[in-house]
Amino acid sequence: MQDRYPWLKKWTAEEHEQLMAMPEAGRRPDEIAGALKRSEAAIRARAWQHGIALRLVTQKRKP
């Protein structure tokens, strides 16, 4: 896949381990994205592909 999409950053085993541990520690997807220097969409996609449950984050309504 890296050959077809050279702009994609491959996941390392260490990043994957961090992705599995951070939600269990109560971290939100946006916090995980910042820590791993990836987009929130990339975090959500990887988590979904590997069955990792993320916290649901709802946006606050503006009054």
Secondary structure, DSSP 4 states (H G I P E B T S, - for coil): -TTT-TTSPPPPHHHHHHHHHHHHTT--HHHHHHHHTS-HHHHHHHHHHTT-------PPPP-
